[in-house]
Amino acid sequence: MLPWSSSVRCMGLWSEQDRAAEKLRDWEGSNRDEAVREAAAAGLSLSYIQRITGLGKTTIMRILNNRPRP
């Protein structure tokens, strides 16, 4: 759960940021780069993405600056 979010959810609805953060936490076995891009698109900060994934900021920036391969 995000540090600024409440422990009680209204009708169980998750925000886009919550879903992106959860996907980042579970990126093992999925596409790491895609999860990082989705988290950034959802508005998660570079620092928060780094804390969740353990990736370096330069690695995150490389992922965000490179387009996915078709």
mmCIF file as Biopython writes it, N, C-alpha, C and O atoms, coordinates in Angstrom:
data_model
#
loop_
_atom_site.group_PDB
_atom_site.id
_atom_site.type_symbol
_atom_site.label_atom_id
_atom_site.label_alt_id
_atom_site.label_comp_id
_atom_site.label_asym_id
_atom_site.label_entity_id
_atom_site.label_seq_id
_atom_site.pdbx_PDB_ins_code
_atom_site.Cartn_x
_atom_site.Cartn_y
_atom_site.Cartn_z
_atom_site.occupancy
_atom_site.B_iso_or_equiv
_atom_site.auth_seq_id
_atom_site.auth_asym_id
_atom_site.pdbx_PDB_model_num
ATOM 1   N N  . MET A ? 1  ? 0.843   -1.169  0.000   1.0 0.0 1  A 1 
ATOM 2   C CA . MET A ? 1  ? 0.000   0.000   0.000   1.0 0.0 1  A 1 
ATOM 3   C C  . MET A ? 1  ? 0.894   1.240   0.000   1.0 0.0 1  A 1 
ATOM 4   O O  . MET A ? 1  ? 1.958   1.231   0.618   1.0 0.0 1  A 1 
ATOM 5   N N  . LEU A ? 2  ? 0.490   2.264   -0.660  1.0 0.0 2  A 1 
ATOM 6   C CA . LEU A ? 2  ? 1.276   3.485   -0.736  1.0 0.0 2  A 1 
ATOM 7   C C  . LEU A ? 2  ? 1.285   4.202   0.600   1.0 0.0 2  A 1 
ATOM 8   O O  . LEU A ? 2  ? 0.308   4.144   1.346   1.0 0.0 2  A 1 
ATOM 9   N N  . PRO A ? 3  ? 2.404   4.892   0.911   1.0 0.0 3  A 1 
ATOM 10  C CA . PRO A ? 3  ? 2.514   5.530   2.224   1.0 0.0 3  A 1 
ATOM 11  C C  . PRO A ? 3  ? 1.478   6.619   2.472   1.0 0.0 3  A 1 
ATOM 12  O O  . PRO A ? 3  ? 1.143   6.897   3.624   1.0 0.0 3  A 1 
ATOM 13  N N  . TRP A ? 4  ? 0.972   7.232   1.427   1.0 0.0 4  A 1 
ATOM 14  C CA . TRP A ? 4  ? 0.007   8.305   1.622   1.0 0.0 4  A 1 
ATOM 15  C C  . TRP A ? 4  ? -1.437  7.830   1.513   1.0 0.0 4  A 1 
ATOM 16  O O  . TRP A ? 4  ? -2.365  8.624   1.670   1.0 0.0 4  A 1 
ATOM 17  N N  . SER A ? 5  ? -1.628  6.574   1.253   1.0 0.0 5  A 1 
ATOM 18  C CA . SER A ? 5  ? -2.991  6.079   1.105   1.0 0.0 5  A 1 
ATOM 19  C C  . SER A ? 5  ? -3.531  5.548   2.426   1.0 0.0 5  A 1 
ATOM 20  O O  . SER A ? 5  ? -2.776  5.156   3.316   1.0 0.0 5  A 1 
ATOM 21  N N  . SER A ? 6  ? -4.787  5.546   2.526   1.0 0.0 6  A 1 
ATOM 22  C CA . SER A ? 6  ? -5.461  5.081   3.734   1.0 0.0 6  A 1 
ATOM 23  C C  . SER A ? 6  ? -5.493  3.558   3.772   1.0 0.0 6  A 1 
ATOM 24  O O  . SER A ? 6  ? -5.438  2.899   2.734   1.0 0.0 6  A 1 
ATOM 25  N N  . SER A ? 7  ? -5.582  3.010   4.974   1.0 0.0 7  A 1 
ATOM 26  C CA . SER A ? 7  ? -5.668  1.558   5.086   1.0 0.0 7  A 1 
ATOM 27  C C  . SER A ? 7  ? -7.090  1.072   4.812   1.0 0.0 7  A 1 
ATOM 28  O O  . SER A ? 7  ? -7.314  -0.128  4.658   1.0 0.0 7  A 1 
ATOM 29  N N  . VAL A ? 8  ? -8.035  1.980   4.752   1.0 0.0 8  A 1 
ATOM 30  C CA . VAL A ? 8  ? -9.423  1.623   4.462   1.0 0.0 8  A 1 
ATOM 31  C C  . VAL A ? 8  ? -9.762  2.117   3.062   1.0 0.0 8  A 1 
ATOM 32  O O  . VAL A ? 8  ? -9.604  3.300   2.757   1.0 0.0 8  A 1 
ATOM 33  N N  . ARG A ? 9  ? -10.221 1.218   2.226   1.0 0.0 9  A 1 
ATOM 34  C CA . ARG A ? 9  ? -10.564 1.556   0.846   1.0 0.0 9  A 1 
ATOM 35  C C  . ARG A ? 9  ? -12.073 1.706   0.714   1.0 0.0 9  A 1 
ATOM 36  O O  . ARG A ? 9  ? -12.834 0.895   1.241   1.0 0.0 9  A 1 
ATOM 37  N N  . CYS A ? 10 ? -12.492 2.735   0.017   1.0 0.0 10 A 1 
ATOM 38  C CA . CYS A ? 10 ? -13.903 2.937   -0.239  1.0 0.0 10 A 1 
ATOM 39  C C  . CYS A ? 10 ? -14.350 1.940   -1.293  1.0 0.0 10 A 1 
ATOM 40  O O  . CYS A ? 10 ? -13.938 2.047   -2.448  1.0 0.0 10 A 1 
ATOM 41  N N  . MET A ? 11 ? -15.169 0.991   -0.934  1.0 0.0 11 A 1 
ATOM 42  C CA . MET A ? 11 ? -15.707 -0.030  -1.811  1.0 0.0 11 A 1 
ATOM 43  C C  . MET A ? 11 ? -14.618 -0.829  -2.525  1.0 0.0 11 A 1 
ATOM 44  O O  . MET A ? 11 ? -14.866 -1.380  -3.598  1.0 0.0 11 A 1 
ATOM 45  N N  . GLY A ? 12 ? -13.418 -0.901  -1.949  1.0 0.0 12 A 1 
ATOM 46  C CA . GLY A ? 12 ? -12.362 -1.724  -2.513  1.0 0.0 12 A 1 
ATOM 47  C C  . GLY A ? 12 ? -11.754 -1.203  -3.802  1.0 0.0 12 A 1 
ATOM 48  O O  . GLY A ? 12 ? -11.065 -1.954  -4.493  1.0 0.0 12 A 1 
ATOM 49  N N  . LEU A ? 13 ? -11.981 0.035   -4.147  1.0 0.0 13 A 1 
ATOM 50  C CA . LEU A ? 13 ? -11.445 0.582   -5.387  1.0 0.0 13 A 1 
ATOM 51  C C  . LEU A ? 13 ? -10.000 1.015   -5.189  1.0 0.0 13 A 1 
ATOM 52  O O  . LEU A ? 13 ? -9.660  1.656   -4.195  1.0 0.0 13 A 1 
ATOM 53  N N  . TRP A ? 14 ? -9.168  0.660   -6.136  1.0 0.0 14 A 1 
ATOM 54  C CA . TRP A ? 14 ? -7.765  1.057   -6.095  1.0 0.0 14 A 1 
ATOM 55  C C  . TRP A ? 14 ? -7.529  2.145   -7.126  1.0 0.0 14 A 1 
ATOM 56  O O  . TRP A ? 14 ? -8.129  2.136   -8.201  1.0 0.0 14 A 1 
ATOM 57  N N  . SER A ? 15 ? -6.665  3.068   -6.799  1.0 0.0 15 A 1 
ATOM 58  C CA . SER A ? 15 ? -6.324  4.110   -7.756  1.0 0.0 15 A 1 
ATOM 59  C C  . SER A ? 15 ? -5.335  3.563   -8.776  1.0 0.0 15 A 1 
ATOM 60  O O  . SER A ? 15 ? -4.751  2.496   -8.583  1.0 0.0 15 A 1 
ATOM 61  N N  . GLU A ? 16 ? -5.159  4.287   -9.832  1.0 0.0 16 A 1 
ATOM 62  C CA . GLU A ? 16 ? -4.207  3.894   -10.868 1.0 0.0 16 A 1 
ATOM 63  C C  . GLU A ? 16 ? -2.801  3.808   -10.288 1.0 0.0 16 A 1 
ATOM 64  O O  . GLU A ? 16 ? -2.031  2.923   -10.661 1.0 0.0 16 A 1 
ATOM 65  N N  . GLN A ? 17 ? -2.459  4.717   -9.380  1.0 0.0 17 A 1 
ATOM 66  C CA . GLN A ? 17 ? -1.137  4.687   -8.753  1.0 0.0 17 A 1 
ATOM 67  C C  . GLN A ? 17 ? -0.963  3.453   -7.879  1.0 0.0 17 A 1 
ATOM 68  O O  . GLN A ? 17 ? 0.110   2.849   -7.865  1.0 0.0 17 A 1 
ATOM 69  N N  . ASP A ? 18 ? -2.010  3.073   -7.151  1.0 0.0 18 A 1 
ATOM 70  C CA . ASP A ? 18 ? -1.944  1.864   -6.321  1.0 0.0 18 A 1 
ATOM 71  C C  . ASP A ? 18 ? -1.685  0.629   -7.183  1.0 0.0 18 A 1 
ATOM 72  O O  . ASP A ? 18 ? -0.853  -0.212  -6.843  1.0 0.0 18 A 1 
ATOM 73  N N  . ARG A ? 19 ? -2.407  0.528   -8.304  1.0 0.0 19 A 1 
ATOM 74  C CA . ARG A ? 19 ? -2.238  -0.625  -9.189  1.0 0.0 19 A 1 
ATOM 75  C C  . ARG A ? 19 ? -0.839  -0.652  -9.795  1.0 0.0 19 A 1 
ATOM 76  O O  . ARG A ? 19 ? -0.220  -1.712  -9.893  1.0 0.0 19 A 1 
ATOM 77  N N  . ALA A ? 20 ? -0.340  0.523   -10.202 1.0 0.0 20 A 1 
ATOM 78  C CA . ALA A ? 20 ? 1.000   0.591   -10.793 1.0 0.0 20 A 1 
ATOM 79  C C  . ALA A ? 20 ? 2.067   0.215   -9.771  1.0 0.0 20 A 1 
ATOM 80  O O  . ALA A ? 20 ? 3.023   -0.487  -10.100 1.0 0.0 20 A 1 
ATOM 81  N N  . ALA A ? 21 ? 1.908   0.682   -8.532  1.0 0.0 21 A 1 
ATOM 82  C CA . ALA A ? 21 ? 2.868   0.349   -7.479  1.0 0.0 21 A 1 
ATOM 83  C C  . ALA A ? 21 ? 2.839   -1.145  -7.181  1.0 0.0 21 A 1 
ATOM 84  O O  . ALA A ? 21 ? 3.890   -1.752  -6.971  1.0 0.0 21 A 1 
ATOM 85  N N  . GLU A ? 22 ? 1.666   -1.739  -7.162  1.0 0.0 22 A 1 
ATOM 86  C CA . GLU A ? 22 ? 1.548   -3.179  -6.906  1.0 0.0 22 A 1 
ATOM 87  C C  . GLU A ? 22 ? 2.203   -3.980  -8.029  1.0 0.0 22 A 1 
ATOM 88  O O  . GLU A ? 22 ? 2.868   -4.983  -7.770  1.0 0.0 22 A 1 
ATOM 89  N N  . LYS A ? 23 ? 2.020   -3.546  -9.266  1.0 0.0 23 A 1 
ATOM 90  C CA . LYS A ? 23 ? 2.645   -4.234  -10.392 1.0 0.0 23 A 1 
ATOM 91  C C  . LYS A ? 23 ? 4.169   -4.135  -10.296 1.0 0.0 23 A 1 
ATOM 92  O O  . LYS A ? 23 ? 4.878   -5.091  -10.611 1.0 0.0 23 A 1 
ATOM 93  N N  . LEU A ? 24 ? 4.666   -2.979  -9.862  1.0 0.0 24 A 1 
ATOM 94  C CA . LEU A ? 24 ? 6.110   -2.814  -9.691  1.0 0.0 24 A 1 
ATOM 95  C C  . LEU A ? 24 ? 6.652   -3.766  -8.627  1.0 0.0 24 A 1 
ATOM 96  O O  . LEU A ? 24 ? 7.720   -4.353  -8.799  1.0 0.0 24 A 1 
ATOM 97  N N  . ARG A ? 25 ? 5.922   -3.914  -7.544  1.0 0.0 25 A 1 
ATOM 98  C CA . ARG A ? 25 ? 6.361   -4.817  -6.472  1.0 0.0 25 A 1 
ATOM 99  C C  . ARG A ? 25 ? 6.458   -6.256  -6.964  1.0 0.0 25 A 1 
ATOM 100 O O  . ARG A ? 25 ? 7.289   -7.027  -6.483  1.0 0.0 25 A 1 
ATOM 101 N N  . ASP A ? 26 ? 5.618   -6.612  -7.911  1.0 0.0 26 A 1 
ATOM 102 C CA . ASP A ? 26 ? 5.545   -7.993  -8.407  1.0 0.0 26 A 1 
ATOM 103 C C  . ASP A ? 26 ? 6.105   -8.130  -9.820  1.0 0.0 26 A 1 
ATOM 104 O O  . ASP A ? 26 ? 5.653   -8.990  -10.576 1.0 0.0 26 A 1 
ATOM 105 N N  . TRP A ? 27 ? 7.081   -7.298  -10.193 1.0 0.0 27 A 1 
ATOM 106 C CA . TRP A ? 27 ? 7.567   -7.343  -11.572 1.0 0.0 27 A 1 
ATOM 107 C C  . TRP A ? 27 ? 8.392   -8.583  -11.874 1.0 0.0 27 A 1 
ATOM 108 O O  . TRP A ? 27 ? 8.631   -8.882  -13.044 1.0 0.0 27 A 1 
ATOM 109 N N  . GLU A ? 28 ? 8.832   -9.311  -10.861 1.0 0.0 28 A 1 
ATOM 110 C CA . GLU A ? 28 ? 9.553   -10.561 -11.106 1.0 0.0 28 A 1 
ATOM 111 C C  . GLU A ? 28 ? 8.646   -11.479 -11.935 1.0 0.0 28 A 1 
ATOM 112 O O  . GLU A ? 28 ? 7.483   -11.690 -11.589 1.0 0.0 28 A 1 
ATOM 113 N N  . GLY A ? 29 ? 9.176   -12.008 -13.002 1.0 0.0 29 A 1 
ATOM 114 C CA . GLY A ? 29 ? 8.395   -12.906 -13.840 1.0 0.0 29 A 1 
ATOM 115 C C  . GLY A ? 29 ? 7.551   -12.185 -14.874 1.0 0.0 29 A 1 
ATOM 116 O O  . GLY A ? 29 ? 6.835   -12.824 -15.645 1.0 0.0 29 A 1 
ATOM 117 N N  . SER A ? 30 ? 7.627   -10.866 -14.898 1.0 0.0 30 A 1 
ATOM 118 C CA . SER A ? 30 ? 6.904   -10.118 -15.926 1.0 0.0 30 A 1 
ATOM 119 C C  . SER A ? 30 ? 7.883   -9.138  -16.567 1.0 0.0 30 A 1 
ATOM 120 O O  . SER A ? 30 ? 9.090   -9.234  -16.343 1.0 0.0 30 A 1 
ATOM 121 N N  . ASN A ? 31 ? 7.391   -8.230  -17.333 1.0 0.0 31 A 1 
ATOM 122 C CA . ASN A ? 31 ? 8.239   -7.276  -18.027 1.0 0.0 31 A 1 
ATOM 123 C C  . ASN A ? 31 ? 8.557   -6.092  -17.119 1.0 0.0 31 A 1 
ATOM 124 O O  . ASN A ? 31 ? 7.705   -5.236  -16.881 1.0 0.0 31 A 1 
ATOM 125 N N  . ARG A ? 32 ? 9.781   -6.050  -16.619 1.0 0.0 32 A 1 
ATOM 126 C CA . ARG A ? 32 ? 10.217  -4.989  -15.709 1.0 0.0 32 A 1 
ATOM 127 C C  . ARG A ? 32 ? 10.075  -3.625  -16.343 1.0 0.0 32 A 1 
ATOM 128 O O  . ARG A ? 32 ? 9.534   -2.710  -15.722 1.0 0.0 32 A 1 
ATOM 129 N N  . ASP A ? 33 ? 10.554  -3.467  -17.580 1.0 0.0 33 A 1 
ATOM 130 C CA . ASP A ? 33 ? 10.524  -2.170  -18.236 1.0 0.0 33 A 1 
ATOM 131 C C  . ASP A ? 33 ? 9.091   -1.663  -18.394 1.0 0.0 33 A 1 
ATOM 132 O O  . ASP A ? 33 ? 8.816   -0.482  -18.181 1.0 0.0 33 A 1 
ATOM 133 N N  . GLU A ? 34 ? 8.191   -2.555  -18.767 1.0 0.0 34 A 1 
ATOM 134 C CA . GLU A ? 34 ? 6.785   -2.178  -18.924 1.0 0.0 34 A 1 
ATOM 135 C C  . GLU A ? 34 ? 6.198   -1.709  -17.585 1.0 0.0 34 A 1 
ATOM 136 O O  . GLU A ? 34 ? 5.456   -0.728  -17.536 1.0 0.0 34 A 1 
ATOM 137 N N  . ALA A ? 35 ? 6.533   -2.411  -16.512 1.0 0.0 35 A 1 
ATOM 138 C CA . ALA A ? 35 ? 6.030   -2.036  -15.189 1.0 0.0 35 A 1 
ATOM 139 C C  . ALA A ? 35 ? 6.551   -0.665  -14.779 1.0 0.0 35 A 1 
ATOM 140 O O  . ALA A ? 35 ? 5.810   0.130   -14.201 1.0 0.0 35 A 1 
ATOM 141 N N  . VAL A ? 36 ? 7.818   -0.379  -15.071 1.0 0.0 36 A 1 
ATOM 142 C CA . VAL A ? 36 ? 8.397   0.928   -14.740 1.0 0.0 36 A 1 
ATOM 143 C C  . VAL A ? 36 ? 7.713   2.023   -15.552 1.0 0.0 36 A 1 
ATOM 144 O O  . VAL A ? 36 ? 7.374   3.075   -15.010 1.0 0.0 36 A 1 
ATOM 145 N N  . ARG A ? 37 ? 7.507   1.784   -16.848 1.0 0.0 37 A 1 
ATOM 146 C CA . ARG A ? 37 ? 6.830   2.787   -17.688 1.0 0.0 37 A 1 
ATOM 147 C C  . ARG A ? 37 ? 5.404   3.057   -17.214 1.0 0.0 37 A 1 
ATOM 148 O O  . ARG A ? 37 ? 4.968   4.208   -17.171 1.0 0.0 37 A 1 
ATOM 149 N N  . GLU A ? 38 ? 4.683   2.001   -16.861 1.0 0.0 38 A 1 
ATOM 150 C CA . GLU A ? 38 ? 3.307   2.171   -16.373 1.0 0.0 38 A 1 
ATOM 151 C C  . GLU A ? 38 ? 3.282   2.947   -15.062 1.0 0.0 38 A 1 
ATOM 152 O O  . GLU A ? 38 ? 2.403   3.783   -14.853 1.0 0.0 38 A 1 
ATOM 153 N N  . ALA A ? 39 ? 4.231   2.678   -14.187 1.0 0.0 39 A 1 
ATOM 154 C CA . ALA A ? 39 ? 4.280   3.389   -12.903 1.0 0.0 39 A 1 
ATOM 155 C C  . ALA A ? 39 ? 4.547   4.874   -13.120 1.0 0.0 39 A 1 
ATOM 156 O O  . ALA A ? 39 ? 3.922   5.721   -12.483 1.0 0.0 39 A 1 
ATOM 157 N N  . ALA A ? 40 ? 5.471   5.185   -14.014 1.0 0.0 40 A 1 
ATOM 158 C CA . ALA A ? 40 ? 5.769   6.596   -14.300 1.0 0.0 40 A 1 
ATOM 159 C C  . ALA A ? 40 ? 4.561   7.274   -14.957 1.0 0.0 40 A 1 
ATOM 160 O O  . ALA A ? 40 ? 4.244   8.420   -14.638 1.0 0.0 40 A 1 
ATOM 161 N N  . ALA A ? 41 ? 3.897   6.577   -15.860 1.0 0.0 41 A 1 
ATOM 162 C CA . ALA A ? 41 ? 2.711   7.135   -16.520 1.0 0.0 41 A 1 
ATOM 163 C C  . ALA A ? 41 ? 1.580   7.368   -15.527 1.0 0.0 41 A 1 
ATOM 164 O O  . ALA A ? 41 ? 0.772   8.278   -15.710 1.0 0.0 41 A 1 
ATOM 165 N N  . ALA A ? 42 ? 1.517   6.550   -14.472 1.0 0.0 42 A 1 
ATOM 166 C CA . ALA A ? 42 ? 0.480   6.698   -13.451 1.0 0.0 42 A 1 
ATOM 167 C C  . ALA A ? 42 ? 0.806   7.836   -12.483 1.0 0.0 42 A 1 
ATOM 168 O O  . ALA A ? 42 ? -0.026  8.218   -11.660 1.0 0.0 42 A 1 
ATOM 169 N N  . GLY A ? 43 ? 2.028   8.377   -12.591 1.0 0.0 43 A 1 
ATOM 170 C CA . GLY A ? 43 ? 2.376   9.519   -11.753 1.0 0.0 43 A 1 
ATOM 171 C C  . GLY A ? 43 ? 3.267   9.202   -10.568 1.0 0.0 43 A 1 
ATOM 172 O O  . GLY A ? 43 ? 3.494   10.071  -9.727  1.0 0.0 43 A 1 
ATOM 173 N N  . LEU A ? 44 ? 3.784   7.966   -10.476 1.0 0.0 44 A 1 
ATOM 174 C CA . LEU A ? 44 ? 4.694   7.652   -9.382  1.0 0.0 44 A 1 
ATOM 175 C C  . LEU A ? 44 ? 6.026   8.345   -9.629  1.0 0.0 44 A 1 
ATOM 176 O O  . LEU A ? 44 ? 6.502   8.400   -10.762 1.0 0.0 44 A 1 
ATOM 177 N N  . SER A ? 45 ? 6.617   8.865   -8.585  1.0 0.0 45 A 1 
ATOM 178 C CA . SER A ? 45 ? 7.877   9.590   -8.726  1.0 0.0 45 A 1 
ATOM 179 C C  . SER A ? 45 ? 9.031   8.634   -8.995  1.0 0.0 45 A 1 
ATOM 180 O O  . SER A ? 45 ? 8.954   7.443   -8.693  1.0 0.0 45 A 1 
ATOM 181 N N  . LEU A ? 46 ? 10.096  9.174   -9.564  1.0 0.0 46 A 1 
ATOM 182 C CA . LEU A ? 46 ? 11.305  8.400   -9.823  1.0 0.0 46 A 1 
ATOM 183 C C  . LEU A ? 46 ? 11.852  7.806   -8.527  1.0 0.0 46 A 1 
ATOM 184 O O  . LEU A ? 46 ? 12.281  6.653   -8.502  1.0 0.0 46 A 1 
ATOM 185 N N  . SER A ? 47 ? 11.836  8.587   -7.460  1.0 0.0 47 A 1 
ATOM 186 C CA . SER A ? 47 ? 12.340  8.116   -6.167  1.0 0.0 47 A 1 
ATOM 187 C C  . SER A ? 47 ? 11.493  6.972   -5.621  1.0 0.0 47 A 1 
ATOM 188 O O  . SER A ? 47 ? 12.027  6.020   -5.051  1.0 0.0 47 A 1 
ATOM 189 N N  . TYR A ? 48 ? 10.188  7.059   -5.792  1.0 0.0 48 A 1 
ATOM 190 C CA . TYR A ? 48 ? 9.308   6.002   -5.289  1.0 0.0 48 A 1 
ATOM 191 C C  . TYR A ? 48 ? 9.485   4.724   -6.102  1.0 0.0 48 A 1 
ATOM 192 O O  . TYR A ? 48 ? 9.498   3.627   -5.543  1.0 0.0 48 A 1 
ATOM 193 N N  . ILE A ? 49 ? 9.622   4.861   -7.427  1.0 0.0 49 A 1 
ATOM 194 C CA . ILE A ? 49 ? 9.880   3.704   -8.270  1.0 0.0 49 A 1 
ATOM 195 C C  . ILE A ? 49 ? 11.189  3.047   -7.848  1.0 0.0 49 A 1 
ATOM 196 O O  . ILE A ? 49 ? 11.287  1.820   -7.800  1.0 0.0 49 A 1 
ATOM 197 N N  . GLN A ? 50 ? 12.184  3.858   -7.544  1.0 0.0 50 A 1 
ATOM 198 C CA . GLN A ? 50 ? 13.473  3.319   -7.115  1.0 0.0 50 A 1 
ATOM 199 C C  . GLN A ? 50 ? 13.346  2.557   -5.793  1.0 0.0 50 A 1 
ATOM 200 O O  . GLN A ? 50 ? 13.920  1.479   -5.642  1.0 0.0 50 A 1 
ATOM 201 N N  . ARG A ? 51 ? 12.602  3.108   -4.846  1.0 0.0 51 A 1 
ATOM 202 C CA . ARG A ? 51 ? 12.428  2.436   -3.548  1.0 0.0 51 A 1 
ATOM 203 C C  . ARG A ? 51 ? 11.715  1.092   -3.703  1.0 0.0 51 A 1 
ATOM 204 O O  . ARG A ? 51 ? 12.071  0.117   -3.042  1.0 0.0 51 A 1 
ATOM 205 N N  . ILE A ? 52 ? 10.718  1.046   -4.569  1.0 0.0 52 A 1 
ATOM 206 C CA . ILE A ? 52 ? 9.957   -0.189  -4.753  1.0 0.0 52 A 1 
ATOM 207 C C  . ILE A ? 52 ? 10.798  -1.263  -5.443  1.0 0.0 52 A 1 
ATOM 208 O O  . ILE A ? 52 ? 10.804  -2.420  -5.023  1.0 0.0 52 A 1 
ATOM 209 N N  . THR A ? 53 ? 11.511  -0.871  -6.508  1.0 0.0 53 A 1 
ATOM 210 C CA . THR A ? 53 ? 12.199  -1.853  -7.341  1.0 0.0 53 A 1 
ATOM 211 C C  . THR A ? 53 ? 13.633  -2.135  -6.926  1.0 0.0 53 A 1 
ATOM 212 O O  . THR A ? 53 ? 14.147  -3.226  -7.169  1.0 0.0 53 A 1 
ATOM 213 N N  . GLY A ? 54 ? 14.280  -1.165  -6.306  1.0 0.0 54 A 1 
ATOM 214 C CA . GLY A ? 54 ? 15.692  -1.303  -5.996  1.0 0.0 54 A 1 
ATOM 215 C C  . GLY A ? 54 ? 16.581  -0.980  -7.191  1.0 0.0 54 A 1 
ATOM 216 O O  . GLY A ? 54 ? 17.802  -1.124  -7.116  1.0 0.0 54 A 1 
ATOM 217 N N  . LEU A ? 55 ? 15.975  -0.545  -8.290  1.0 0.0 55 A 1 
ATOM 218 C CA . LEU A ? 55 ? 16.747  -0.170  -9.473  1.0 0.0 55 A 1 
ATOM 219 C C  . LEU A ? 55 ? 17.406  1.186   -9.257  1.0 0.0 55 A 1 
ATOM 220 O O  . LEU A ? 55 ? 16.897  2.017   -8.504  1.0 0.0 55 A 1 
ATOM 221 N N  . GLY A ? 56 ? 18.534  1.408   -9.917  1.0 0.0 56 A 1 
ATOM 222 C CA . GLY A ? 56 ? 19.193  2.709   -9.864  1.0 0.0 56 A 1 
ATOM 223 C C  . GLY A ? 56 ? 18.426  3.743   -10.667 1.0 0.0 56 A 1 
ATOM 224 O O  . GLY A ? 56 ? 17.710  3.404   -11.609 1.0 0.0 56 A 1 
ATOM 225 N N  . LYS A ? 57 ? 18.576  5.003   -10.292 1.0 0.0 57 A 1 
ATOM 226 C CA . LYS A ? 57 ? 17.858  6.063   -11.012 1.0 0.0 57 A 1 
ATOM 227 C C  . LYS A ? 57 ? 18.278  6.128   -12.471 1.0 0.0 57 A 1 
ATOM 228 O O  . LYS A ? 57 ? 17.451  6.407   -13.339 1.0 0.0 57 A 1 
ATOM 229 N N  . THR A ? 58 ? 19.563  5.870   -12.758 1.0 0.0 58 A 1 
ATOM 230 C CA . THR A ? 58 ? 19.991  5.896   -14.158 1.0 0.0 58 A 1 
ATOM 231 C C  . THR A ? 58 ? 19.347  4.761   -14.949 1.0 0.0 58 A 1 
ATOM 232 O O  . THR A ? 58 ? 19.037  4.935   -16.127 1.0 0.0 58 A 1 
ATOM 233 N N  . THR A ? 59 ? 19.143  3.613   -14.328 1.0 0.0 59 A 1 
ATOM 234 C CA . THR A ? 59 ? 18.475  2.499   -14.997 1.0 0.0 59 A 1 
ATOM 235 C C  . THR A ? 59 ? 17.024  2.855   -15.279 1.0 0.0 59 A 1 
ATOM 236 O O  . THR A ? 59 ? 16.515  2.584   -16.367 1.0 0.0 59 A 1 
ATOM 237 N N  . ILE A ? 60 ? 16.360  3.458   -14.306 1.0 0.0 60 A 1 
ATOM 238 C CA . ILE A ? 60 ? 14.964  3.867   -14.489 1.0 0.0 60 A 1 
ATOM 239 C C  . ILE A ? 60 ? 14.858  4.896   -15.609 1.0 0.0 60 A 1 
ATOM 240 O O  . ILE A ? 60 ? 13.963  4.813   -16.450 1.0 0.0 60 A 1 
ATOM 241 N N  . MET A ? 61 ? 15.764  5.858   -15.622 1.0 0.0 61 A 1 
ATOM 242 C CA . MET A ? 61 ? 15.746  6.884   -16.673 1.0 0.0 61 A 1 
ATOM 243 C C  . MET A ? 61 ? 16.003  6.263   -18.046 1.0 0.0 61 A 1 
ATOM 244 O O  . MET A ? 61 ? 15.392  6.677   -19.031 1.0 0.0 61 A 1 
ATOM 245 N N  . ARG A ? 62 ? 16.900  5.276   -18.125 1.0 0.0 62 A 1 
ATOM 246 C CA . ARG A ? 62 ? 17.160  4.596   -19.391 1.0 0.0 62 A 1 
ATOM 247 C C  . ARG A ? 62 ? 15.892  3.904   -19.881 1.0 0.0 62 A 1 
ATOM 248 O O  . ARG A ? 62 ? 15.555  3.968   -21.064 1.0 0.0 62 A 1 
ATOM 249 N N  . ILE A ? 63 ? 15.197  3.246   -18.966 1.0 0.0 63 A 1 
ATOM 250 C CA . ILE A ? 63 ? 13.951  2.556   -19.310 1.0 0.0 63 A 1 
ATOM 251 C C  . ILE A ? 63 ? 12.918  3.564   -19.834 1.0 0.0 63 A 1 
ATOM 252 O O  . ILE A ? 63 ? 12.251  3.313   -20.837 1.0 0.0 63 A 1 
ATOM 253 N N  . LEU A ? 64 ? 12.797  4.692   -19.152 1.0 0.0 64 A 1 
ATOM 254 C CA . LEU A ? 64 ? 11.787  5.680   -19.530 1.0 0.0 64 A 1 
ATOM 255 C C  . LEU A ? 64 ? 12.138  6.397   -20.838 1.0 0.0 64 A 1 
ATOM 256 O O  . LEU A ? 64 ? 11.250  6.838   -21.569 1.0 0.0 64 A 1 
ATOM 257 N N  . ASN A ? 65 ? 13.424  6.509   -21.123 1.0 0.0 65 A 1 
ATOM 258 C CA . ASN A ? 65 ? 13.852  7.212   -22.340 1.0 0.0 65 A 1 
ATOM 259 C C  . ASN A ? 65 ? 13.890  6.323   -23.574 1.0 0.0 65 A 1 
ATOM 260 O O  . ASN A ? 65 ? 13.913  6.832   -24.695 1.0 0.0 65 A 1 
ATOM 261 N N  . ASN A ? 66 ? 13.896  5.019   -23.395 1.0 0.0 66 A 1 
ATOM 262 C CA . ASN A ? 66 ? 13.904  4.078   -24.513 1.0 0.0 66 A 1 
ATOM 263 C C  . ASN A ? 66 ? 12.492  3.579   -24.766 1.0 0.0 66 A 1 
ATOM 264 O O  . ASN A ? 66 ? 11.786  3.160   -23.848 1.0 0.0 66 A 1 
ATOM 265 N N  . ARG A ? 67 ? 12.101  3.632   -26.013 1.0 0.0 67 A 1 
ATOM 266 C CA . ARG A ? 67 ? 10.781  3.134   -26.386 1.0 0.0 67 A 1 
ATOM 267 C C  . ARG A ? 67 ? 10.787  1.613   -26.372 1.0 0.0 67 A 1 
ATOM 268 O O  . ARG A ? 67 ? 11.808  0.994   -26.671 1.0 0.0 67 A 1 
ATOM 269 N N  . PRO A ? 68 ? 9.649   1.002   -26.025 1.0 0.0 68 A 1 
ATOM 270 C CA . PRO A ? 68 ? 9.590   -0.463  -26.057 1.0 0.0 68 A 1 
ATOM 271 C C  . PRO A ? 68 ? 9.745   -0.976  -27.483 1.0 0.0 68 A 1 
ATOM 272 O O  . PRO A ? 68 ? 9.339   -0.320  -28.442 1.0 0.0 68 A 1 
ATOM 273 N N  . ARG A ? 69 ? 10.332  -2.142  -27.603 1.0 0.0 69 A 1 
ATOM 274 C CA . ARG A ? 69 ? 10.496  -2.768  -28.912 1.0 0.0 69 A 1 
ATOM 275 C C  . ARG A ? 69 ? 9.172   -3.367  -29.367 1.0 0.0 69 A 1 
ATOM 276 O O  . ARG A ? 69 ? 8.445   -3.961  -28.570 1.0 0.0 69 A 1 
ATOM 277 N N  . PRO A ? 70 ? 8.858   -3.209  -30.660 1.0 0.0 70 A 1 
ATOM 278 C CA . PRO A ? 70 ? 7.584   -3.762  -31.168 1.0 0.0 70 A 1 
ATOM 279 C C  . PRO A ? 70 ? 7.568   -5.264  -31.196 1.0 0.0 70 A 1 
ATOM 280 O O  . PRO A ? 70 ? 6.569   -5.864  -31.596 1.0 0.0 70 A 1 
#
